[in-house]
Amino acid sequence: MEDTAQTRYDAATAAAYDGRAPVTIPGYDVMHRLACSILRQALPGSARLLVIGAGTGKELRTLGESNGEWSFTGVDPSGEMLAVAREALAGNGMAERVQFFQGVVQDLPESPGFDGATALLVMHFMPDDGTKADFLRAIARRLRPGAPLVLVSQYGQRPSRAFDEAIAAWKHYQLSLGMTQEKVEEGMARRLRNNTYVPEARIQALLEEAGFDNVERFFQAFVVGGWSARRAAR
Ligand SMILES: C[S@@+](CC[C@H](N)C(=O)[O-])C[C@H]1O[C@@H](n2cnc3c(N)ncnc32)[C@H](O)[C@@H]1O
């Protein structure tokens, strides 16, 4: 079967995701907490947030629980991931502040209605053949001028010694948290086969070409990087 966002994030993956992600993804909880702090700094009052690749609701929970005056649109093509998010949010009293949209950001109405956005752990699934650029442009078109974006993506220069060493260190990280060698090798082979890694300079250029400025890296764990940016006032 072709490995796409739809097949990769099926019901079994969705059910296991919240338990697995903090073990498989380096700095997972810290990265979400940092994203929340960056947005909080930029958006002190009420705000409408666009959460792209909302998955099982990690961002929605992290951002929503400590910012009672924010409302959210959570976008994801996987109905199975969104079903887990819906259930989690029904239990924590946030449901009325969250709208879910099954699809991709390009399917949303094109108007600069959002005050901020996150796209955590999504863009590395896209090839750099115009797909990453189109994704970032679609986000920019839905943000008001000056709105913050927090982007987290796997990245890096392939081939390079630094990249190979980061992947080897990432494997040790997963082993140290109790994953089996077999699962570690299987997951890493899948990432290296399916994800498109580009160097940091390319990520910065893509953001700027899409209409963002003030691009700053705030996070790195092996080949997982995080950048904050602002929708340029044009
Ligand atoms: C690794 S998970 C990350 C989920 C969440 N952001 C987190 O930090 O835990 C990737 C998510 O991106 C979603 N996804 C894949 N392609 C996407 C796209 N083009 N637009 C939005 N979401 C996408 C998948 O369905 C999946 O739920």
The ligand as an SDF file (V2000), in Angstrom:
LIG
                    3D

 27 29  0  0  0  0  0  0  0  0999 V2000
    3.5770   13.5800   13.1970 C   0  0  0  0  0  0  0  0  0  0  0  0
    1.8770   13.9880   13.2340 S   0  0  0  0  0  0  0  0  0  0  0  0
    1.9500   15.5190   14.1540 C   0  0  0  0  0  0  0  0  0  0  0  0
    0.6690   15.8040   14.8880 C   0  0  0  0  0  0  0  0  0  0  0  0
    0.7650   17.0070   15.8350 C   0  0  0  0  0  0  0  0  0  0  0  0
    1.0530   18.2180   15.1090 N   0  0  0  0  0  0  0  0  0  0  0  0
    1.8080   16.7610   16.9030 C   0  0  0  0  0  0  0  0  0  0  0  0
    2.6930   17.6120   17.0610 O   0  0  0  0  0  0  0  0  0  0  0  0
    1.7280   15.7480   17.5930 O   0  0  0  0  0  0  0  0  0  0  0  0
    1.5740   14.5660   11.5930 C   0  0  0  0  0  0  0  0  0  0  0  0
    0.1290   14.9570   11.3540 C   0  0  0  0  0  0  0  0  0  0  0  0
    0.0980   15.7280   10.1450 O   0  0  0  0  0  0  0  0  0  0  0  0
   -1.0160   15.3250    9.3960 C   0  0  0  0  0  0  0  0  0  0  0  0
   -0.7850   15.7120    7.9930 N   0  0  0  0  0  0  0  0  0  0  0  0
   -0.1530   15.0390    7.0130 C   0  0  0  0  0  0  0  0  0  0  0  0
   -0.1460   15.7580    5.8750 N   0  0  0  0  0  0  0  0  0  0  0  0
   -0.7750   16.9280    6.1510 C   0  0  0  0  0  0  0  0  0  0  0  0
   -1.0970   18.1000    5.3950 C   0  0  0  0  0  0  0  0  0  0  0  0
   -0.7660   18.2180    4.1110 N   0  0  0  0  0  0  0  0  0  0  0  0
   -1.7480   19.0970    6.0010 N   0  0  0  0  0  0  0  0  0  0  0  0
   -2.0970   19.0130    7.3100 C   0  0  0  0  0  0  0  0  0  0  0  0
   -1.8180   17.9210    8.0760 N   0  0  0  0  0  0  0  0  0  0  0  0
   -1.1730   16.9040    7.4990 C   0  0  0  0  0  0  0  0  0  0  0  0
   -1.1400   13.8260    9.6380 C   0  0  0  0  0  0  0  0  0  0  0  0
   -2.4180   13.3290    9.3370 O   0  0  0  0  0  0  0  0  0  0  0  0
   -0.8060   13.7670   11.1190 C   0  0  0  0  0  0  0  0  0  0  0  0
   -1.9520   13.8960   11.9370 O   0  0  0  0  0  0  0  0  0  0  0  0
  1  2  1  0
  2  3  1  0
  2 10  1  0
  3  4  1  0
  4  5  1  0
  5  6  1  0
  5  7  1  0
  7  8  2  0
  7  9  1  0
 10 11  1  0
 11 12  1  0
 11 26  1  0
 12 13  1  0
 13 14  1  0
 13 24  1  0
 14 15  1  0
 14 23  1  0
 15 16  2  0
 16 17  1  0
 17 18  1  0
 17 23  2  0
 18 19  1  0
 18 20  2  0
 20 21  1  0
 21 22  2  0
 22 23  1  0
 24 25  1  0
 24 26  1  0
 26 27  1  0
M  CHG  2   2   1   9  -1
M  END
$$$$
